[in-house]
Structures are given as C-alpha cells and as structure tokens.
Amino acid sequence: MRLNGEQVTEKRLRNGYTTGTCAAAAAKAAAAFFAQATRQKTFTYSELTLPGGGSCRIPVIPFLKEGEPFCFGVQKDSGDDPDVTNQTLILASVKPVSRKILERLKSTGSGYFLEEFPDLYLNGGLGIGMVTKPGLSCPVGHYAINPVPRSMILGAVDEVMRQTPYEECLLIEISIPDGERLASQTFNPKLGIQGGISVLGTTGIVKPMSEEALLETIRLEIHMKAVNGAKVLLMAPGNYGEEFLKKTLGVPVGNAVLCSNFVKAAVLMAQKEGFQSVLFVGHIGKLIKVSAGRENTHSKYGDGRMEQMAQLTEALGYQKLKQQILSCNTTDDALELLKQHGIAGKLLDLTAEYVKRQLEQWSDGKICAEVVTFSTAHQMFGTTTDWKRLFETWKRERS
C-alpha cells in the first residue's frame, strides 16, 4: 500500500486461538490417551474442526496432575492479540464415572452436559471462574464456560470415544492454574465471575487487528462520505448500532460509519473533513461511557458504566436508587430497575444529552451532534431533542 506517496509494507498480524479452542485440544488429547489401552502412544498434537470454519492442529503436552492420570495441557497462543491469557497453561483431564454419579452431576452439578453427548459431563476446576450474577451466557452457580467452548470440548472428546469400544461415562474437567491471578486483570470480578477466568470463544480463532489499521479504515470511510458530498455524518460504534438503524429507522446496512471504540478520534476526523453535523447512534452500554467523557470505550481504558448510570439517576432526582444501580451487573440490568420506577426513558434521554455535549466539546463546538441511544433488551431508546430533524436531513441527502 502507499501512504503519503511512499510504498509501505504492511505487517500481517498473526491469528491465535481462543481459550475454548485450547481447552478442547487438551481435552481431546486426554481422551485419546485414556482410550489407548496400552498407554504406548504419545500425543503431541490435537486436530480440531473450528466452529468458524476450517481446522487447526494444536501442540499438546502430557501433564502430571495428582489424582488425574489422563491430563493434557495446551499453552495458549493468542497470536498478535494483546490478551492477558497469552501463554497461559490450560489443562483438561478425563476420568471414568458411574452412570449414577453422572446423573447426579447433571441434576446438581456446577458444570454442563449436552443432550447429544449423553455420556459426558463437563466441569470446571482450579482457575475457572464461577458465575454469581445474572445476565451472562452462563447461568448463576455454574462455571464460566461459554456455550461454544462447551460444545467444542464435549464434541472433541465424543469424537475420540466414538472410535473406541468404551461405553461408560466420562467426567471432563478444565482448569487454568493461573486463572485466579489473571482474573484480577480483567473485568470478570465486576461482572460477577469469581475465582478465575472465563473459557471463551465463538469462532475458535482470535483475529487481531492493529489500532492503526482500524483508525485508517475509519478515516477513509469518513473521507469518502465527505468527498461524495454528505453534509450529515451518520455514525455508530459497531454492529449493534447498525442493526438498530436497520430495524428501527430503516437505514440499510453500510450507510453509517462504524467508529468502533474510537469515538473522540472519529469526531475529530469528521471535523477535519469539514462535517458540521453528526448523528451518533449507539447502545447504552457504549454510550454511557461516552457520556462520562470516555474518549475510547474499550474496556482496557476502564469501565465506570454503573457509576455513570448512578450519577445520571441521581441527577434525575432519584438519589435513593444510587446504591442499587451500583450493584447492577450490566446497563440492561440497571434499566430494568429504572423501568420499575418509570424513569428508564428519562435516563436514556439524559444519557443522549450528555453524549451530545461531549461530542460537541471534543470538536470545540465546530460540530453539532444529535444522539440516539438504545437498549435492545428493553426495546426502547432515548434521544436528544433535535435528532429527528437531523435524521430527516440525512435522508433527504440520499434521495
């Protein structure tokens, strides 16, 4: 590519594997070792089919864990993604259990089973967090092993066992020895995940992208809008905002500039391109951070969502709700509480007003901003006073 007239060689960032993929690879190796009656075969790799498509071959190592002879580990490789779990050891063990124990675990245990794998049970161990608050993809009182990793781990073990004459039940346990320490560097404790980290992943692959590449993409999109004569810039942080625009306002996908976490940077780019009007649409979980002055909404720069919601609730004259808001797990949980008091809509409107002030302040008053913030869970949204006029202006530009 060329930048400022000079040829630049782009660095290709290296993909990595999710904790779920690593756990599945370790579990598959442990099951394969268990299935070998002579114990003569050694296993150095696990091959997996990934939920996002394709396959992978991950190095595994036998691990001597007290009381668990069939245990393997994977040292996680996160690629070029800045992940606190990079190089962490993820362990998986398998052991036979009776049908009676399996059924008891299914009814009272803190782990998971899937109907398609009736002879397998997945448990958490040392370093795997326990869910203590509602609103996550794992139920309260269960280990923080997300749905896709559950299916990957159980499916990998089942693939091995179907090739053997073994017909008894197996207990699979995932552990991360350094998990509790690592959890202190994440938002898990605040989310209500105690005692360790989560086993995560949706596609099985971690795909990093440099901040420079993202910013350049945003800058180019804004520039192209300006070059094509747009006077009103429609902007959203990401897919949630784009989906809201499509479903609620009828805006086709691809019309809004997606600024990701780089809200202030995008506003300054819009100002530089000559835009004087910005319509900003985003989920309350993102925009509540912007309303508090957060220039970049990525979690690594801090959270403060509940603190800001509590402050705005107090500003509405409901100081008694402040402590209850602070104890909420997510912005949608807080809105549920506010709905019970009939002020959820007012809170969304006030958030939108605060975001408007912040965007205009960042641009030194050179941009007039209107804002829409929404909650998909509650099917409601809040706005600044003049948003509809600006939206109609944007529509006329396209006609």
C-alpha positions in Angstrom: 0.0 0.0 0.0 1.0 3.7 -0.4 0.8 6.2 2.4 1.7 9.9 1.7 3.1 8.8 -1.6 5.5 6.2 -0.1 5.4 2.5 -0.5 4.7 0.9 2.9 4.9 -2.8 3.6 2.0 -3.9 5.8 2.7 -6.3 8.7 0.3 -9.2 8.6 -0.9 -9.9 12.1 -0.8 -13.5 13.3 -4.1 -15.1 14.5 -4.3 -17.0 17.7 -6.6 -19.5 19.4 -9.3 -18.8 22.0 -9.3 -20.4 25.5 -12.2 -22.6 24.3 -10.1 -24.0 21.4 -7.2 -24.7 23.7 -9.4 -26.4 26.2 -10.9 -28.6 23.5 -7.5 -29.5 22.2 -6.3 -30.5 25.6 -9.5 -32.5 26.3 -9.2 -34.4 23.1 -5.6 -35.4 23.8 -6.6 -36.5 27.3 -9.5 -38.6 26.0 -7.2 -40.1 23.3 -4.6 -41.1 25.9 -7.3 -42.6 28.1 -8.7 -44.6 25.2 -5.3 -46.2 24.5 -5.3 -49.4 26.5 -1.5 -50.0 26.3 -0.6 -46.3 27.0 2.2 -46.8 24.5 1.1 -44.0 22.1 2.2 -40.5 22.8 0.2 -37.4 21.7 1.9 -34.2 20.6 -0.9 -32.6 18.7 -4.7 -32.3 18.7 -6.6 -31.7 15.4 -9.9 -29.8 15.7 -12.6 -28.6 13.4 -13.3 -25.0 14.3 -16.9 -23.6 14.7 -16.0 -20.6 12.5 -14.8 -22.9 9.7 -11.6 -24.7 8.9 -9.4 -26.7 11.2 -6.3 -26.4 13.4 -3.5 -28.5 14.8 -2.5 -27.5 18.3 0.5 -28.8 20.3 -0.4 -30.6 23.5 1.7 -31.8 26.4 1.1 -34.6 28.9 0.7 -33.2 32.4 1.2 -35.0 35.7 -1.7 -33.8 37.9 -2.2 -35.5 41.2 -5.1 -37.9 41.0 -5.6 -37.3 37.3 -3.5 -39.7 35.2 -5.3 -38.7 32.0 -4.5 -35.0 31.8 -3.1 -32.9 29.0 -2.2 -29.2 28.7 -2.1 -26.5 26.0 -0.1 -23.3 26.3 -2.3 -20.8 24.8 -1.1 -18.8 21.8 -3.1 -15.6 21.3 -1.2 -14.6 18.2 -0.6 -10.9 17.9 -3.7 -10.1 20.0 -2.9 -8.2 23.3 -4.5 -10.9 25.5 -3.7 -11.3 29.2 -4.2 -15.1 28.8 -1.5 -15.4 26.2 1.0 -18.3 27.0 -1.3 -19.4 29.9 -1.4 -23.1 30.5 -4.9 -24.6 30.0 -5.4 -28.1 31.4 -8.0 -30.8 30.7 -8.4 -34.2 32.4 -10.8 -37.1 31.8 -11.8 -39.8 34.2 -14.4 -42.5 34.2 -17.5 -42.1 36.4 -20.5 -44.3 37.1 -23.9 -43.6 35.5 -25.3 -42.8 38.9 -22.6 -40.1 39.5 -23.1 -38.7 36.0 -26.9 -38.3 36.6 -26.3 -36.7 40.0 -23.9 -34.2 38.4 -26.4 -33.4 35.7 -29.1 -32.5 38.3 -27.0 -30.8 40.9 -23.5 -30.0 39.5 -22.0 -26.7 38.5 -20.8 -27.9 35.1 -22.6 -28.7 31.8 -23.9 -31.5 29.7 -25.4 -31.6 26.2 -28.2 -34.0 25.1 -26.2 -35.0 22.0 -23.4 -36.3 24.3 -25.3 -38.2 27.0 -22.3 -40.0 28.5 -20.2 -36.9 29.0 -20.1 -34.2 31.7 -18.0 -31.0 31.6 -16.8 -29.5 34.8 -14.6 -26.5 35.8 -11.7 -26.8 38.1 -8.9 -24.6 39.5 -8.8 -21.1 37.9 -12.2 -21.3 36.1 -14.5 -18.6 37.3 -17.9 -19.2 38.9 -20.8 -17.1 37.8 -22.5 -15.2 40.6 -24.7 -12.6 38.8 -27.3 -13.0 36.1 -27.1 -11.6 32.6 -24.2 -13.6 31.2 -24.3 -16.6 28.8 -23.7 -19.0 31.7 -26.2 -19.5 34.5 -25.6 -18.3 38.1 -23.9 -21.0 40.1 -22.1 -22.6 37.2 -18.6 -22.4 35.8 -17.9 -19.6 33.3 -17.5 -21.9 30.3 -19.4 -20.3 27.4 -21.8 -22.2 25.1 -19.5 -22.6 22.0 -16.5 -23.8 24.1 -18.8 -26.3 25.9 -19.9 -27.8 22.6 -16.3 -27.8 21.2 -14.9 -29.6 24.3 -17.6 -32.2 24.6 -17.6 -32.7 20.8 -13.9 -33.2 20.7 -14.0 -35.9 23.5 -17.0 -37.6 21.9 -15.2 -37.8 18.5 -12.4 -39.8 20.2 -14.7 -42.0 22.3 -16.9 -43.0 19.3 -13.9 -44.7 17.8 -13.4 -47.0 20.8 -15.5 -49.8 22.3 -15.7 -47.8 25.6 -19.3 -47.4 26.7 -19.1 -45.9 30.2 -19.4 -42.3 31.3 -16.6 -39.7 31.4 -16.1 -36.6 33.5 -14.1 -33.8 31.8 -12.5 -31.1 33.9 -11.0 -27.9 32.6 -8.6 -26.0 34.8 -6.3 -23.0 34.4 -3.7 -22.9 37.3 -3.0 -19.2 36.8 -6.7 -18.3 36.3 -7.5 -16.6 39.6 -4.5 -14.3 39.3 -5.2 -13.4 35.7 -8.9 -12.7 36.5 -7.7 -9.7 38.6 -6.5 -8.1 35.3 -9.9 -8.5 33.7 -13.5 -7.2 34.3 -14.6 -10.7 35.4 -14.9 -9.8 39.2 -17.0 -6.8 38.3 -19.2 -8.9 36.0 -19.8 -11.4 38.9 -17.4 -14.1 37.8 -15.4 -15.1 40.9 -12.4 -17.2 41.4 -11.0 -17.3 37.9 -11.3 -16.5 34.3 -13.8 -17.5 31.6 -13.5 -20.1 28.9 -14.5 -18.1 25.8 -14.7 -18.2 22.0 -17.2 -18.1 19.2 -15.2 -18.9 16.0 -12.3 -20.6 17.8 -9.8 -18.1 16.4 -8.6 -14.8 17.8 -8.2 -12.4 14.9 -6.2 -9.3 16.0 -6.3 -6.0 14.2 -4.0 -3.2 14.9 -5.4 0.1 16.2 -3.6 1.9 13.3 -5.4 -0.3 10.7 -8.8 0.4 12.3 -8.2 4.1 12.6 -7.1 4.3 9.0 -10.3 2.4 7.9 -12.5 4.8 9.8 -10.6 7.9 8.5 -11.0 6.6 4.9 -14.8 6.0 5.3 -15.3 9.5 6.7 -13.2 11.0 3.9 -15.3 9.1 1.3 -18.5 10.4 2.8 -17.2 13.9 2.6 -15.9 13.5 -1.0 -19.3 12.3 -2.1 -21.0 15.4 -0.8 -22.5 14.3 2.5 -23.3 17.1 5.0 -24.6 15.0 7.8 -22.4 12.1 9.0 -24.3 9.1 10.4 -22.0 7.3 12.8 -22.3 4.3 15.2 -19.8 2.4 17.3 -20.4 -1.0 15.7 -22.8 -3.8 14.7 -25.4 -3.2 17.4 -25.9 0.4 16.3 -26.0 -0.6 12.6 -28.6 -3.3 13.4 -30.7 -0.7 15.3 -30.5 1.7 12.4 -31.7 -1.0 10.1 -34.6 -2.4 12.2 -35.9 0.7 13.8 -35.1 3.5 11.4 -34.9 1.6 8.1 -31.3 2.6 7.3 -29.7 0.0 5.0 -26.5 -1.6 6.3 -23.4 0.1 5.2 -24.6 3.7 5.4 -23.2 4.5 8.9 -19.5 4.9 9.6 -18.6 2.4 12.3 -16.1 4.0 14.6 -15.6 1.0 17.0 -14.2 2.2 20.3 -12.5 5.3 18.8 -15.3 7.8 19.4 -13.3 11.0 20.0 -10.8 10.2 17.3 -13.7 9.7 14.8 -15.3 13.0 15.8 -12.0 14.8 15.2 -11.7 13.1 11.8 -15.2 14.3 10.9 -14.3 17.8 12.0 -11.2 17.7 9.9 -13.2 16.6 6.8 -15.5 19.6 7.2 -18.6 17.9 8.7 -20.7 20.2 10.8 -23.4 17.7 11.7 -23.1 14.2 13.2 -25.9 11.9 14.1 -24.5 9.3 16.5 -26.4 6.1 17.3 -25.3 3.5 19.8 -26.1 1.0 22.5 -26.4 2.4 26.1 -23.6 0.1 27.2 -21.2 2.0 24.9 -22.7 5.5 25.1 -22.9 5.6 28.9 -19.1 5.5 28.8 -19.0 8.4 26.3 -21.4 10.4 28.4 -18.8 10.2 31.2 -16.1 11.6 28.9 -14.5 8.3 27.9 -12.7 9.0 24.6 -12.1 5.4 23.8 -14.7 2.9 25.0 -12.5 -0.2 25.1 -12.6 -2.0 28.4 -8.8 -1.7 28.8 -9.3 2.1 29.3 -11.7 1.5 32.2 -15.3 0.8 32.8 -17.4 3.1 35.0 -20.7 2.3 33.4 -22.6 1.7 36.6 -21.0 4.7 38.3 -22.1 6.9 35.5 -25.6 5.4 35.4 -25.9 6.0 39.2 -24.8 9.6 38.8 -27.3 10.3 36.0 -30.0 8.6 38.1 -29.2 10.9 40.9 -29.3 13.9 38.5 -32.9 12.9 37.7 -33.7 13.2 41.4 -33.6 9.6 42.4 -30.7 9.5 44.8 -32.2 6.6 46.7 -31.6 4.3 43.7 -27.9 5.0 43.5 -26.7 2.1 45.5 -29.0 -0.3 43.8 -27.7 0.9 40.4 -24.1 0.4 41.5 -24.8 -3.2 42.4 -26.2 -4.0 38.9 -24.2 -6.2 36.5 -25.0 -4.6 33.2 -26.6 -1.4 31.8 -29.7 -3.5 30.8 -30.0 -4.7 34.4 -29.9 -1.1 35.6 -32.5 -0.1 33.1 -34.8 -2.9 34.3 -34.6 -1.4 37.8 -35.2 2.1 36.4 -38.2 0.8 34.4 -39.8 -0.3 37.7 -39.6 3.3 38.8 -40.8 4.7 35.5 -37.6 6.6 34.6 -35.7 4.3 32.2 -36.8 6.5 29.2 -35.7 9.7 31.1 -32.3 8.1 31.8 -31.8 7.2 28.1 -32.7 10.8 27.1 -30.3 12.3 29.6 -27.5 10.0 28.5 -28.1 11.1 24.9 -27.9 14.8 26.0 -24.6 14.1 27.9 -23.1 12.4 24.9 -24.2 15.3 22.6 -22.3 17.7 24.9 -19.2 15.6 25.0 -19.0 15.2 21.2 -19.5 18.9 20.7 -16.9 19.7 23.3 -14.3 17.4 21.7 -14.9 19.3 18.4 -14.5 22.7 20.1 -18.1 23.5 19.1 -17.4 23.1 15.4 -19.8 20.1 15.1 -23.4 20.0 16.0 -24.2 16.5 17.3 -27.5 14.7 17.8 -27.7 11.4 19.6 -29.8 8.2 19.8 -29.0 5.6 22.5 -31.0 2.4 22.8 -31.4 -0.9 24.7 -32.2 -3.9 22.5 -33.1 -6.0 25.6 -35.8 -3.5 26.6 -36.9 -2.4 23.1 -36.6 1.3 23.9 -34.4 4.3 23.0 -33.6 7.8 24.2 -32.7 10.8 22.1 -31.6 14.4 22.0 -34.3 17.0 21.2 -33.4 17.7 17.6 -32.3 14.2 16.4 -35.3 13.7 14.1 -34.7 16.9 12.1 -31.1 15.9 11.5 -32.1 12.3 10.6 -34.6 13.7 8.0 -31.9 16.0 6.6 -29.7 12.9 6.2 -32.4 11.0 4.4 -33.0 14.0 2.0 -29.3 14.0 1.1 -29.6 10.4 -0.1 -32.8 10.9 -2.1 
